[in-house]
Amino acid sequence: MAPIGSRGRSRISQRIVALGGGHGLAAALSALRHLSDQLTGIVTVADDGGSSGRLREEFGVLPPGDLRMALSALCDDSEWGHLWRDVLQHRFKTEGPLDRHSMGNLLIVALWELLGDPVEGLDVVGQLLGARGRVLPMAAVPLDIEAAVRGADGVVSVVRGQSTVAVTAGRVEQVRILPADPPARPEAIAAVMDADWIVLGPGSWFTSVLPHLLVPDLAHALHTTPARRALTLNLSAQAGETAGYGAHDHVTALADHAPELRIDVVIADPLAVEDLDLLASAADRLGARVLLRQVRVAGSPAKHDPLRLAAAYRDAFDSFLGDVGTVAG
């Protein structure tokens, strides 16, 4: 295989925007950094659990945890970059009030208080890391997730809160955000409109991936950007949030929440696809082709391999240079 970034467009010529949150967005950014130095991670701001939830409630700020993870994924490959990544990711273990707080969360909130602007604070953390890209919140205010969940008895109930929806029993059928029309960060809108490629997923489908399509101004940008769009599927269903979902169910859920959105390519690991025909049909609703590539860590059913995922992205991006194939295996 040719070195990552050696085929197609040069490594630094592609402007790539990845949207999501948590471990999923970190996985995408860890892969995409091998392809481009012009990366932007746009992060959900609905987390209400753990250290982020505590800081959000106490200080009234955006939840910093997913933003911290995205920044850490972009750290420079140097002793300095790795040191600051480890500082950001360090989590305290104590009998006191700092227990389970992340050092990076505290640092980010401190910078927000000192500088008065979330994006400026994140840019400073990026400078400490020597980050290969930029991280932005998707909205200017913290959000709440509300989901319609169908229980085993067939009754639909409403569940509120990202951390609650993530572990809910029953089948999540629809999500919405509160407030319903939050102000999007203008920097995020500009990044989407200026991108060559948009990457959605992987990640917690209803609480990290789909919320980007529910912020009206950001959704409009995602619909109208001249960029190509790639959808990265998860390696497995997530206990609680997407329990019982197949690969095609994930695509269908996105199409149901954003029926006018056009996707160019859906990237899936073959071992995560139970029925290729169903997946291809679901992808067709979005105007997408399916690209099958092994992207998981060998022996791990639920962890993306950064180099394998980078190679899959490269193949996806390069395939549109020659406009080849409809379903690749």
Secondary structure, DSSP 4 states (H G I P E B T S, - for coil): -PPTT-SSS-TTT-EEEEEE-HHHHHHHHHHHTTT-SEEEEEE-----SHHHHHHHHHH-----HHHHHHHHHT--SSHHHHHHHHHHH-B---SSTTTT-BHHHHHHHHHHHHHS-HHHHHHHHHHHHT-SSEEEESBSS--EEEEEEE-TTS-EEEEESHHHHTT-SSEEEEEEEESSSPPBPHHHHHHHHH-SEEEE-SS-IIIIIGGGGTSHHHHHHHHH-SSEEEEEPPSSPPTTTTTT--HHHHHHHHHHH-TT---SEEEE-GGG-S-HHHHHHHHHHTT-EEEE---BPTT-TT-B-HHHHHHHHHHHHHHHHHT--SEE-
